[in-house]
Amino acid sequence: MGRLAYTADSAILQNGAAMPLAGFGTWELRGPACSDLVCLAVLAGVRHIDTARMYGNEEAVGLGIRKSGIPRERLFITTKLMDSGSVRGSLRDIDDSLRKLGTDYVDLLLLHEPYAGKYEIYRAMEQALGDGRARAIGVSNFSLPALREFCGRVSVVPMADQVEAHVLLQREKFASELISMGIAPAAWSPLGGGVAGIPSNPVLSDIGRAHGKSAAQAALRFLIEEGFAVIPRTSDPRRIRENHEILDFALTGAEKERIRALDRGRSLFSWAEAYV
């Protein structure tokens, strides 16, 4: 396992698959609104769609993907497993997620949190990887120490770790370590989940303006340049397009230093503090 490789718009996972760096998250989106927004995202050019069993919206996500008319093989779909209590239960959950999504496979299957039954769940995920129901497998919300311990006890090293990351919690060392291990870092709530004012931050607004971009675009671009895939969630159609248009500019060294000064080094969410 070597250092993670990148193209201009993707991280190349251990299995050779290209994971698009600019994605669309679906947490809290439900029903027809979710389907419509997923469809819009795909038609706007987004190719990485992220969901989870915990979100309760896999059927809506699958419907939105089908409504778009974009061939399945051109998309990168991620979903995440909860704790089922056993290998057999997790295998059933995988099949249920595939049925709801309306697909024979997911591009990336993640263990949603470091549950007590994480090794049983992951064994089921390894089976799904072996039989093609998952093209790649990984984890979510694993801190660096937890990930290192986990890697030493599983047969397949996780190909990605999806964690909270944004300009107020930049996790520079975390990303660097994962990249050196060949594991792709991905950022949930890359704009702070609407609780920290990132899209209106004056420093980011100033930097964005220099590139004809918004503060949010500057924030997302920073994370991509640090090696993270980003999966912002929004219910605003204009923001969907804006959040995807982050691959056509680059930050200067001085601009990145200004953004680094924004780092608070702590989670914005009390439940996620244990995972930092």
Disulfide bonds with the S-S distance in Angstrom:
none
